[in-house]
């Protein structure tokens, strides 16, 4: 009988392995309605535990604009069916099949509870904490982030952490701390926005060689060295993008609209999400550099993006316009050409990284438009004319084609926003 039991256990393990069933933890661990499960490839999943003790799982990002479904509410659809609503635009997704009355479709995963443990059927490796890149000489492996001891101070304000991250010089530490703070914020463990003034400029490692933006040689992707240079340049942009996200949180925490109203909590949630995405992008690029036998910091970098932050430090609308609606939209414009360069060299791994970044960046442009139009609406300003007035004040020259019209439209930016700013 003992031998039979051992054979049965072995057989069950093989079934679980061969059908991609993954144990994500003890059932008692998932008392909250929604728990985010982090995937090593960035395709995170939410595990939903309903009041009638049933478990469901689906992709964590709303298929509309990437909204964080783990922050959504569980709603009744009738006939015993439940849905989760996106906190950004209220699209609801049925827990059974991921369908939505809007026509959108989210991916769902089978969930089973056996012997007090919860299993999710997926090919991806899931963890309860974000993942980080671990350096080695030739390859980049991924492992779950263990919260730092400093995060025991989780009751401190969001702006405290924003300022602390801005003062973190090592980019890997900056990215990891960003994702740890994001997890605490999403879990509702950081309650106060607070007000901790940000530094005048983010900290950087002393061994970085900083040059003027025009002195950076990015290459055209035709050789390995050229592809490394391109990825290195993108990693530098993502490092600054992390800082820009935290700076807008800390610098404008006490912003008041002309109506006297403060920014809603959703504003800060959106830019915590942007910061988390940028941290993910940096880690993916650094991991890819390691796989190619390089690492971040071996080539010169520039700090041109921070100049835009300094120029708009006094004006939130200008910051949203220049950083998120000009610079980040320009990132969408150059994506097709950059992707083609890597594709032409058969660099599929880099292409996969760039595709993830592109999808996320669309939501970042959308966040800029969302809050720019929100503030303009509250202050009874014309959004388009305000944008057209601000851009020439803080952006040198005209906007230059080619434009990725499809990508911009996906972010909610129609041609009427940017074509009037093109040189006649």
N, C-alpha and C positions, 0 to 999 in steps of 0.2 A: 504493500500500500504506500509506503514511504517513497519507493522508487517511482510509483505511478504519479504521486503528487509532484515530485520534482520534474518529471517529464511534462506534466500538465503546465507547470509554471514556465518551463522553458518554451513550450509551444505557444503559450499566451504572449510571452515576450517577443517571439518571432512574429506573431500576428500583429502586435502593436508596432513593431519596427517596420514590417513590410507594408503596412497600410498608413504610415505616417502619423499614427496617433502619438501625441506628445503629452506627457504629464506636466502640467504647469504648476501643480502644488496641491496641498491639502485643501479640501473643500472649506474647512473652517477659516481658512485664510481669506476667503473671498466673501466677506460680509457686506462690503459696499455694493451698491447697485451696479457700478461700473468700475472695472479695473483695466488699466492699460497694460498690454503685454508688448514688450519691445522686441522687434525682429532684427536679426543681424543685418538684413538687407534694407532696413528702413521702412518696410511695409508692415507697420505696427498693427496690432489687433486689439479690440476691446472685448473683454469678457463681461457679460451682463448676467447678473444674478437677480431674478425677479422675486417679488414677494411670495409667489406661490412655489418658491424653491426650485425653479427651473433655470438652467444655464443656456446662454446663447453666445455666439461669437461672430464678429464681423470686422471688416477693415475699420481702423480707427479714424481714418481721414474721410470726411464727407466727399463724395465724388463730385460735388458741385465746385467748391473752391478750397477744399482741404480743411474745412472746419473741424475742430477737435470733438468728435462725437462722445468721448469719455466725459465731457462736461455737459452733455445733453440730458434732457428729462425723458423718463419712460412714460409713454402715453398709451391709452386704450384706443384701439381702432374699432372695437365692436366684435361680436362673435368670438370673444375670448382671445382675440389677436392683440398683440402689443407692438409698439414701435418706439424707436428712440428718435428724438428730434435734434437736429443740429443747432447749437447755440448761436450760430452766426446768422442764418437766414430761415430757420424754422422748418427746413425740409425734414420730413419724417421718413424713417426706413423701417419696414416691417422686420421684426426680429426673426420671423420664420424663414423668409426668403430674400430679404434685403430690398424688396421693391418699394417704390415711393409713388404717391399720387402725382408727383411732379413729372414722372417719367424717368427719373434717375434710377440707377440700380447700384446697390452696394453688394460687395462680395461677402457671403456668409460662410461659416465653417461649422462642421458638425462638432458637437460637444457631448461627452459622456461622463458620467460620474460612476466610478467603480471603486469599491473598498475605501471610501472616504477621500478619494483623490479625483481631481478634475483633469480630463483629457481633451485636447483639441486636435482635430485632424488637419494638419498642415505640414508642408514640406519644409517650412522655415523653422529655424531654431528660435524659440521665444524665451524671454527673460522678464523678470519683474522690475528690472532697472535698465537704464540705457546702456548701450554698448560703447566701448572705446577701442581705438586702435592701439595695439601693442607693438612696439617697434622690434624688429629683428633685422638681420643683415640683408636677407634677400626677399622675405615675404612679410606680409602684414596679416596678423591674425586678429580676431575680434573676441573680446571677452566682456562680460557684464561689468558695469561700473559699480564699485562698492562705495556707498556714500561716505564722504570725508567726515572726520570727526567734527569739523567746524559746522557741519550741517545739523549738529545737535542743537544749535542755536536757531532752529527753524522758526521760532516765533519772532525773529527780527523782521524788519520791514523789507518789502521788495526793493525799495531804493537803496537800502543798505547793501543788499546783494548785488544790485546793479553796479554800484560804485566799487564794490570789492572785485567784481569780475573785470571792470575797466582797469583796475590797478594790478591785475594778474598778468605778468609779463609773458610767461610761457604759453604759447598758443594751444598746446594740448591740454594743459591745466585749465586754460580759459574755456575751452570747448567742453571739457568734462564737468567743470563747475556749473557752466551754463545749463547743461542737461540735468544736473542734479537739482538745481534751483527750479528749473521748469517742472520737474516731477513733483517737487514740494508744492509749487503754486497750483498745479493741476489737481493735486490731491486736497487742496483747501487747507494746507498746513501753514501757508504764509497768508495772514489775514490783512495786514496793513500795507498800504502803499507807502506811507511814510515820506520822508524828505531827507535824503542825504546828498548833498551837492556832489556832482560828478567831478572828476579831475579835469583839468584843462585839456589834457591829452592822455590817451590810454598808454599804459606801460608796454614796453617792448623789450625783448631779450637784447642784451648788450652785443651779442655776436652777430646781429643782423647788419648787413651792409645796406644802408638806405641811400638811394640816389633819386634824382629828379624823375618824374614819370616818363618823360621822353627818352630817358637813357636806358629803359628796360628793353631787352631784346627778347621778344616773345617767340619768335620763330613762326614758321608756317606749317609745322607738323609733318614735314616730309622725312624727317629722320628721328631716331630715338631721342637724341639730344634736344631736338626742336620740340618734340612732344613733352618731354620733361619740363622744358622751359615754359610751355603753355600751361601745363598743370600747376607748376610752381607759381606762376602769375595768378592763376585762379585761386589757389590756396591763400595767397596773400590778400586777395580781394575778399575772400570769405572770412579771414581773420578780422579785417576791418569791418565787415558787415556784422559780425557778432557785436563788436563794440558800438557800432552805430545804433543797433537795436536797443542795447542797454542804455546808451546815452539818451535816446529819445524818451525812455521811461524815466530816468533820473532827472534829466534836465527840465522836463515839462510836467513833472508830477503835480506841481501847484498851479498849472496853467488854468486860467479862467477865460471863458468866452465873454464876448461883450455883453451877454445876458447875465453874467455873474456865475454861470454854471461851471462846475468842474467837469473834467473828463470822466466818463463812466468807466467802471471797472473793466468793461469789455475792451476798451482801448488798450489797457495794460495787458490783458490776456492775449490780445492779438499780437502785440509786439514781443511778449514772452515766447509765443509760438514762432515768430520770425527768428528770434535769437536762437531758439532751439534748432530750427532748420539750418541756420547758418553754421551752427556748431557741428551738426551732422555732416554738412557739406565739407567743412574743413577736414573732418576726420576721414571722410571717404577719399578726399584728394590726397591727404597725407598717406593714407594706406596704399593708394595707387602708386604714389611716388616711391614708397618703400618696395613695392613689388617690382618696380622698374630699376631698382638699385640706387635710388636717390633718397632724399628727404628734404623737408622744408627747411630753408635757411641756408642752403648751399649756394644759392644764387642771390643777386641783389634784389631788393624790393623797394617799393615807393610808398609814400603815405598821402598820395593825391586825394583819395576819397575823404580823408579827414579834413581837408581844407573846406570841403562843402559843408561839413558839420560845423566847423568854426564860423563860417560865413553866415550860417542860419541859426546860430545858437540862441538868438533873441526872438525868433519868429517860428512858431510851430507850423503854420501853413507853408512858409518857405521851406522848412525842413522836409515836410511831406512832399512838396512839389519837386524839389531838386533831388533828394536822395531816392525817394521811392517811385516817383512818377517820371523822372528823367533818367537818372543813372541806372536804376534797376530795370526800367523799360528798355534801355539801351542794351542791357544784358540779354533781353529776349531777342533783340534785333540781331545780335552777333551769333546767337546759338546755331542757326542752320549752317553757317559757314564753318564754325568751329567743329561741329559734329561731322561735317563732310571731310574735314582734314584728318580726323582720327579714323573715320570709316575707310577712307582711301588707303590707309596703312594697315587695315585689318585689325585695329586695336579695339576689339569688341568690349574689353573690360572697361576701358576709359569711356567708351560710348555709353555704357550702362550708367556710369557715374554721372556723366553729363546730362543724361535724360532725367535722372532723379532730380538733379539741381534745377533743370529747366522747369519741370512740373511744379516744384516748390516756389520758384521765383515768380511764376505767374500769380500765385496767391499773395506774394509780397507786394507786387504792383497793385493788386486788388485791394490790399489793406491800406496802401497809401491813398488810393482813390476813395475808398470807403470813408476814411476819417477826414480827408480834405473836403469832400462833399458834405459830410456831417457837420463840420464846423461852419462851412459857408452857409449851409441851410439854417443853422441856429442863428447865425449873425446876419441873415438875410442878404447875403452877398451872391452875386452871379458867379457860379463855380468856374465857368470857362474864362470869363474876362479876368477873374482874379488870378487864375493860373497863367494866363497869357501876360499879365502884368508882372508877376513874380519871377518867372523864368528868366527873362532878359536881365533882371536885376542881379541874379545870383549865378547865372550860367553864362560862361563866355561863348560868344558866337551863336550861330543858329543850330537848330537840330538838323542832323544830316541823314538822308536816306543811305542805304535801303532800310525800310522799316519792316519788321515782322508783323504785318497787319493782323494775321491770324492769332498770333500769340498775344498781341495787345488787346484784341477783341475778347479773347478768353479771360483777360484780366479786367474787362469792363472799360477799356480805353478805346473809344471810337476815334476816327480820324479827325474829328472836330477839335479834339484836345491838342494834337501835335502838328497837324499840317500847317496851321497858321504861323507856326514858329520856324518853318523851313525858309531858307533864303529865297526871296522872290526870284 
